[in-house]
Amino acid sequence: MIDHTSPLAVVQAQLDAYNAKDIEALLATYAPDAQQHVLHGELLAQGHAALRPRFLARFAEPDLRARLLSRTVMGSVVVDFELITRNFPEGLGTLEMLCVYEVASGRIQRASFATGEKRLLRKAGATAA
């Protein structure tokens, strides 16, 4: 159950659902008409119908994981700095991500993302030692 009084709790529930690859729990943290943007830029998706396939595409990656490195909360805005482990076409790697969430009425209304450096940990087809 989401604590509708705390933007921190909403964003933490979103991160937990993302790492659990639980699409229903994840969408429950977003307003039905929520927007995702590139930070200061283009609209990536709006509404659950557009968010669902974006998340499901990521959830298909077997090594997907978001690790919270730092978090700042200021009123209804929560800023997370995360290290995302992804299965890129060229291999397993990580990506730094700055995530700015705006929470109102117990749900994420708008999320903006700045993507940092991508680092490959293992090339595609290579086996772990």
Backbone bond lengths (Angstrom), bond angles and torsions (degrees), N, CA, C in turn:
res aa  C-N    CA-C-N  psi(-1)  N-CA   C-N-CA  omega(-1)  CA-C   N-CA-C  phi
1 M - - - 1.468 - - 1.529 108.57 -
2 I 1.291 116.36 132.71 1.454 121.63 -179.47 1.522 109.90 -82.86
3 D 1.334 116.58 134.37 1.459 122.47 173.43 1.525 106.58 -78.21
4 H 1.327 116.79 103.59 1.465 121.57 -174.44 1.528 113.17 -71.29
5 T 1.320 118.25 -3.90 1.457 119.60 -179.75 1.522 111.98 -96.24
6 S 1.312 118.61 -10.97 1.448 120.76 -172.19 1.528 113.08 -122.15
7 P 1.338 118.28 111.08 1.470 119.83 174.50 1.531 111.75 -56.18
8 L 1.337 117.09 -35.87 1.459 120.94 177.89 1.525 110.83 -59.38
9 A 1.333 117.25 -45.91 1.466 121.10 -179.47 1.524 111.51 -64.21
10 V 1.323 116.93 -38.35 1.465 121.13 179.61 1.532 110.09 -64.13
11 V 1.325 116.70 -46.85 1.463 120.74 -178.40 1.531 110.64 -68.52
12 Q 1.323 117.52 -36.80 1.466 119.43 176.75 1.527 110.30 -65.53
13 A 1.337 117.38 -40.60 1.469 120.90 177.38 1.526 110.01 -62.42
14 Q 1.325 117.27 -36.96 1.466 121.88 177.50 1.519 110.25 -63.80
15 L 1.335 117.50 -46.00 1.462 121.41 179.75 1.534 110.83 -64.01
16 D 1.332 117.03 -42.86 1.463 120.96 178.72 1.529 111.09 -62.05
17 A 1.326 117.29 -43.37 1.466 121.19 179.85 1.535 110.84 -66.74
18 Y 1.331 116.85 -38.21 1.470 121.49 177.85 1.528 109.58 -61.23
19 N 1.329 116.94 -47.73 1.465 120.14 -178.96 1.527 112.48 -69.26
20 A 1.329 117.26 -27.27 1.463 121.41 176.12 1.531 111.46 -83.01
21 K 1.329 116.40 -7.34 1.472 122.98 -176.58 1.533 110.33 55.91
22 D 1.339 115.71 41.28 1.461 123.09 -179.67 1.526 107.97 -101.85
23 I 1.325 116.27 94.23 1.469 121.36 -173.21 1.525 112.03 -61.40
24 E 1.322 118.42 -39.23 1.469 119.81 -178.01 1.525 110.96 -68.07
25 A 1.332 116.79 -44.08 1.470 120.00 178.23 1.525 110.06 -64.97
26 L 1.327 117.17 -37.53 1.464 121.04 179.63 1.528 110.37 -64.93
27 L 1.322 117.27 -49.67 1.467 119.94 -179.63 1.526 111.65 -64.30
28 A 1.325 117.59 -27.42 1.470 120.68 178.53 1.518 111.92 -65.53
29 T 1.343 117.77 -20.28 1.460 120.63 178.47 1.528 111.96 -84.65
30 Y 1.318 117.16 -11.77 1.463 122.84 -178.87 1.522 110.69 -104.43
31 A 1.314 116.87 141.90 1.461 121.70 172.42 1.535 108.51 -62.75
32 P 1.327 118.13 150.17 1.465 120.29 -179.65 1.534 113.73 -55.59
33 D 1.325 117.42 -29.88 1.475 120.98 -179.19 1.533 111.75 -109.34
34 A 1.336 116.71 21.82 1.466 121.58 -178.11 1.528 111.22 -56.81
35 Q 1.320 114.90 151.49 1.460 121.60 178.84 1.518 110.26 -118.31
36 Q 1.334 115.90 144.03 1.454 122.54 169.70 1.515 107.56 -117.61
37 H 1.331 115.54 136.63 1.459 122.06 -177.14 1.520 110.34 -133.91
38 V 1.321 114.83 155.97 1.452 120.09 160.03 1.525 103.85 -70.53
39 L 1.329 118.79 138.68 1.459 120.71 -178.34 1.524 110.26 -53.46
40 H 1.312 116.60 123.77 1.469 124.46 -178.52 1.525 112.12 59.53
41 G 1.336 117.50 28.47 1.455 117.87 -175.50 1.508 114.16 -148.18
42 E 1.308 114.18 -145.68 1.455 122.93 -169.24 1.529 113.54 -63.82
43 L 1.320 114.00 151.04 1.458 122.10 174.33 1.521 107.85 -74.71
44 L 1.327 116.75 126.75 1.465 121.95 178.62 1.525 111.38 -91.83
45 A 1.334 116.61 -39.79 1.462 121.19 -178.42 1.514 108.47 -164.17
46 Q 1.349 115.02 150.64 1.460 120.13 174.80 1.513 108.67 -139.07
47 G 1.317 115.54 127.88 1.457 122.04 177.31 1.521 112.69 86.99
48 H 1.330 114.65 157.58 1.457 120.31 -177.97 1.519 112.89 -58.02
49 A 1.334 117.71 -37.00 1.472 120.30 -178.32 1.524 111.59 -62.30
50 A 1.318 117.87 -31.40 1.466 121.48 177.84 1.524 111.93 -89.27
51 L 1.330 117.60 -30.81 1.465 120.94 179.68 1.528 111.54 -70.53
52 R 1.335 116.32 -41.09 1.470 121.20 -175.64 1.539 112.42 -52.31
53 P 1.339 120.67 -55.03 1.470 118.60 -178.01 1.529 113.28 -65.43
54 R 1.326 118.03 -30.00 1.470 120.30 176.83 1.532 110.43 -63.72
55 F 1.335 115.63 -46.11 1.461 119.38 179.56 1.528 111.35 -69.31
56 L 1.329 117.68 -42.98 1.461 120.28 -178.44 1.527 111.66 -62.45
57 A 1.340 117.76 -34.08 1.465 120.43 176.45 1.530 110.12 -63.26
58 R 1.324 117.72 -41.28 1.464 120.94 177.75 1.530 110.75 -67.72
59 F 1.335 116.29 -40.92 1.458 120.49 -176.94 1.524 112.11 -63.55
60 A 1.322 118.31 -19.65 1.468 122.08 177.46 1.530 111.38 -70.81
61 E 1.324 117.50 -15.89 1.467 121.51 179.38 1.532 108.48 -78.85
62 P 1.340 117.91 119.32 1.471 120.10 -173.86 1.528 114.63 -64.25
63 D 1.313 118.58 -27.86 1.466 120.89 -176.17 1.527 113.44 -101.47
64 L 1.329 117.44 10.26 1.465 121.08 -177.67 1.518 110.78 -58.04
65 R 1.323 115.14 130.19 1.472 121.27 177.60 1.514 108.45 -161.59
66 A 1.323 116.89 136.35 1.455 121.93 174.44 1.527 107.86 -109.82
67 R 1.325 116.03 124.09 1.463 121.07 178.54 1.519 107.99 -110.78
68 L 1.317 115.69 120.67 1.458 121.85 -179.92 1.522 109.25 -72.93
69 L 1.339 116.44 122.23 1.459 121.59 177.75 1.519 111.53 -97.42
70 S 1.348 116.52 -36.74 1.461 120.54 176.05 1.523 108.99 -158.73
71 R 1.326 115.06 158.20 1.467 120.37 -179.84 1.521 108.70 -145.66
72 T 1.321 115.52 137.93 1.454 122.65 175.03 1.525 107.78 -126.48
73 V 1.315 116.26 133.17 1.462 121.53 177.94 1.517 107.78 -119.33
74 M 1.324 116.26 126.77 1.463 121.97 175.77 1.524 107.23 -135.80
75 G 1.326 115.49 99.35 1.456 120.54 -177.61 1.519 110.41 62.54
76 S 1.333 116.24 -121.75 1.466 120.96 -176.90 1.529 112.61 -91.67
77 V 1.335 117.38 5.05 1.465 121.63 -179.26 1.528 109.54 -107.49
78 V 1.329 115.13 130.60 1.461 121.71 177.32 1.525 107.00 -122.32
79 V 1.340 116.20 127.54 1.459 121.89 179.91 1.524 108.15 -116.08
80 D 1.317 115.36 118.43 1.463 121.40 177.85 1.518 109.73 -109.03
81 F 1.320 116.14 140.26 1.457 122.52 169.23 1.520 104.76 -111.28
82 E 1.332 116.90 119.07 1.452 121.84 -172.14 1.519 110.96 -126.52
83 L 1.308 114.59 155.40 1.455 122.11 170.26 1.524 105.59 -113.24
84 I 1.326 115.79 115.13 1.456 121.96 -175.63 1.527 108.85 -100.08
85 T 1.313 117.16 127.20 1.462 121.83 172.15 1.518 106.69 -93.42
86 R 1.336 115.65 128.04 1.466 121.62 -174.49 1.519 110.35 -134.88
87 N 1.329 114.95 158.52 1.456 122.68 170.37 1.522 106.91 -101.64
88 F 1.333 116.12 93.25 1.462 121.99 178.62 1.530 109.21 -80.88
89 P 1.320 118.28 159.11 1.470 120.03 177.01 1.535 112.60 -54.37
90 E 1.337 116.13 -33.61 1.465 119.40 -179.01 1.523 113.58 -86.72
91 G 1.340 117.96 -5.23 1.455 121.48 175.60 1.516 113.14 141.43
92 L 1.330 115.37 -177.74 1.459 122.72 179.47 1.527 109.40 -71.34
93 G 1.324 115.80 135.92 1.451 118.33 -179.82 1.512 112.37 -161.28
94 T 1.324 114.17 -176.44 1.459 121.01 177.99 1.520 109.55 -125.97
95 L 1.311 114.04 160.00 1.450 122.14 -178.39 1.520 107.51 -144.86
96 E 1.327 116.90 128.70 1.460 119.78 174.02 1.525 108.28 -78.81
97 M 1.330 115.49 142.83 1.454 120.00 -177.86 1.519 109.31 -142.49
98 L 1.324 115.65 129.27 1.456 122.25 171.77 1.525 106.02 -102.08
99 C 1.321 116.67 122.61 1.463 122.61 -175.03 1.524 108.76 -119.59
100 V 1.320 116.88 122.66 1.462 121.96 179.53 1.528 107.40 -113.46
101 Y 1.320 115.48 114.18 1.463 121.55 -177.50 1.519 109.89 -108.98
102 E 1.333 116.33 132.34 1.452 122.31 174.10 1.527 107.02 -109.30
103 V 1.335 116.07 119.12 1.458 122.15 -174.04 1.524 109.56 -111.82
104 A 1.327 115.84 134.11 1.465 121.63 174.34 1.522 107.93 -146.32
105 S 1.303 116.65 143.21 1.465 122.61 179.36 1.526 111.93 53.04
106 G 1.343 116.48 36.11 1.449 120.72 174.30 1.515 116.33 77.69
107 R 1.336 117.59 12.90 1.466 120.76 179.38 1.522 110.32 -142.11
108 I 1.317 114.68 154.85 1.458 120.28 175.97 1.526 107.96 -73.45
109 Q 1.327 115.48 121.36 1.462 121.15 -179.76 1.524 110.98 -92.17
110 R 1.337 114.50 -36.20 1.460 120.19 -176.22 1.526 108.28 -149.26
111 A 1.322 115.36 137.57 1.457 121.27 176.58 1.517 107.79 -131.04
112 S 1.326 116.07 133.78 1.462 121.61 178.43 1.522 108.25 -124.98
113 F 1.327 115.50 141.92 1.454 120.69 -173.11 1.520 111.46 -129.20
114 A 1.322 115.81 135.25 1.466 122.86 170.93 1.523 105.99 -115.83
115 T 1.308 115.61 127.61 1.457 121.88 -176.63 1.513 110.24 -99.77
116 G 1.321 115.23 130.81 1.458 121.21 178.62 1.513 111.84 -96.24
117 E 1.319 114.37 -153.96 1.458 121.29 -174.87 1.526 112.05 -72.15
118 K 1.330 114.96 136.45 1.461 121.82 174.21 1.526 107.39 -92.89
119 R 1.344 116.07 133.45 1.467 120.96 178.37 1.518 108.46 -126.79
120 L 1.311 116.36 127.80 1.459 120.18 176.51 1.524 109.58 -83.00
121 L 1.331 115.27 133.87 1.456 121.74 177.10 1.535 110.05 -98.22
122 R 1.332 114.47 -32.76 1.464 120.91 -177.72 1.520 108.22 -154.35
123 K 1.321 117.25 132.21 1.461 121.21 178.58 1.511 110.59 -70.02
124 A 1.337 116.03 151.69 1.463 121.47 177.40 1.521 109.41 -57.10
125 G 1.327 115.82 136.20 1.460 120.54 179.44 1.514 113.65 88.33
126 A 1.327 117.92 -15.85 1.472 121.31 179.01 1.522 108.69 -80.49
127 T 1.281 116.39 147.98 1.472 120.38 177.63 1.516 109.62 -102.31
128 A 1.320 114.53 149.62 1.468 119.65 179.17 1.519 109.53 -70.24
129 A 1.312 116.35 143.83 1.471 120.92 179.69 1.497 110.70 -86.28
